[in-house]
Amino acid sequence: MKSLFSSLLLLFSFSIFSQDSTQLKSQVRHSIDELRDFVSIPNDAVDHADINRNLTWLTKKFNARGFNSSVLPTEGESLFFAALPMEDGKPTVLFYMHFDGQPVDPSKWDQPSPYQVVLKSKDGSGWKNESFEDLDDDINYDWRMFGRSTSDDKGPIVMFLNAIDLLKKNNVDIPFNIKVILDGEEEKSSKPLPKAVKEYRELLEADFLVITDGPVHVSGRPTVVYGCRGITSLSLTTYGPIKPQHSGHYGNYAPNPGFQLAQVLATMKDTDGKVLIKGYYDGISFDEATQTILKSVPDDAAIINGNLAIKTPEKVGSFYQEALQYPSLNIRGMESGWVGEKARTIVPATATAELDLRLVPETDGARLKSLVKKHIEQQGFFIVDSVPEKDLRMKHDKIMTITEGSVTDAFRTDLNNPYGNFLVNTLKDKFGEDVVQIRIMGGTVPIAPFINELKIPAFIVPMVNPDNNQHSPNENLKIGQIAYGIQAFYAILSLQLD
């Protein structure tokens, strides 16, 4: 009976909300102005003063909605924490978002400043500027706001705040205790986060975690992601002559570090892109239920391949979602000598490759790095962790300097978790279409510290459009996604758990 009553109450509150499109549009209009104001504060985490200005803005906005807020010091930039007054007997949901953004190169943007939002519409010839004043009469949900962090991740923060506004206007008794933690260094790998979560453990205690970062599936359908890959990195440098030498005089004599590096890298993968390093894929398997979920994601291989302009993908998995279930080994950059107009006829002194390794829950980052290093040793290299001096170079034919990056762990929540079912069912009921369920996404969000310390399930509920140019010039947010995000937050925070 209680469940039936709750369902009827939910339907009643949803009907009020869905019927009052004027109310929604008014809140979207308010969100647009609020987001413009928020984006105008630069948020590169290398600038401590800018991060502090963002913290001041957040404190003002959350306090105005009735939250109790705190700025939590860490070994790096501070975290922002907010919570509505707690009530006994209610489950607690912790929301994670971040307010820092990727660095900008203004010269690459099609507007004077990436921090001054520009409104644009799309026509046959591309994008054209629109006036924000034109939104006073009506709102075109296809128009977009261009600016750094409009989508990643200030947009979702503003959507959340405005959903809280609507819940209060409609006198909805929120059936959850709500906590919010906002990261100021997510784009710098959130290095202080593990220690900070341990330090503030009691403050952050919750029943489940919802992360609103990243884009919805390319189909545009509501999306719930159960995990994300972790990441670590390696930098590899090989050595030839101690200084670059004339290739006429010393070609065929001085070992070329570029060839040495290319040869060892070539031993790491086969021609299908599968890692050949022994043990790299250990522990990974899929049961039938998992395969069903993976295949249910409405990816179109032809479209993906067309967007990438590739004829044939690598064969680590038999399709895109399956490929994401494995750890990757990626060369993200290479450098040796000079290229292009600066090219010189020399034997280079060094060659460097930067590798990133995307992790899945079955693969420990430290272990994978150890496997890579062992493999390199088996190719005859003497490994050091700094630039070798002359006496060491005279003792070994092949030397490689390897420096290691930190590890951000992967996470994955069980596909049958009841909180996950709650989120999926809520979004399906709200938007009237099947929810895309993604077992693990390719990117990395630094959530593992929360899971490891708080022992709670975590879910990513993306809010922004998939073509938002995240991390790139001309980052944007579709206005229709603001409406979607407000409704999604509203729905999640209206439903009583069974």
PyMOL commands that set and color helices and strands:
alter all, ss='L'
color gray80, all
select helices_A, chain A and resi 2-19+21-39+48-64+106-108+132-135+154-169+186-188+193-199+201-204+247-250+257-266+288-296+301-308+320-323+340-342+365-378+390-393+418-431+448-454+479-492
alter helices_A, ss='H'
color red, helices_A
select strands_A, chain A and resi 68-72+79-83+92-98+118-123+126-130+144-146+177-183+208-211+223-225+227-228+230-239+245-246+330-335+346-347+350-359+382-384+399-404+411-412+436-438+458-460+476-478
alter strands_A, ss='S'
color yellow, strands_A
deselect
rebuild
show_as cartoon
